[in-house]
Amino acid sequence: PDLQAAIDQQLATDWGRDTSGTFDVIVSDMAPSLSGHTGTDRLKMEALLASVWQAAQQWLRIGGHMIVKVYHGDMMSMAHPFFANKKYIKPPASRPESREIYWVGQAFKGRSTP
């Protein structure tokens, strides 16, 4: 089953309405199980991020913000045109040897704007 469709259905049931454009902020700290094979792990992360981005386009309000865990700086390039401000950050609590960083998109412009 499509994860986004299942979540949409649950939100509609819980909230009793369409939740499109409802959320001010979307945060994703998800990561796939890593295999240690760089190419495979990158494909897994890209697939996960594509799902997060698809959901964000549905649920994020105009002017909203998004924070997403990534492992490579170019992984959220598909979303860059849709936000007024974009940056990557590495939290101080993250181990120095970790490739984990976060992509931050501020001021969502909308689904039809690149």
Beta strands, then each sheet from edge to edge (+ up, - down):
strand 1: 23-28
strand 2: 60-70
strand 3: 83-89
strand 4: 101-108
sheet 1: 1+ 2+ 4- 3+
end
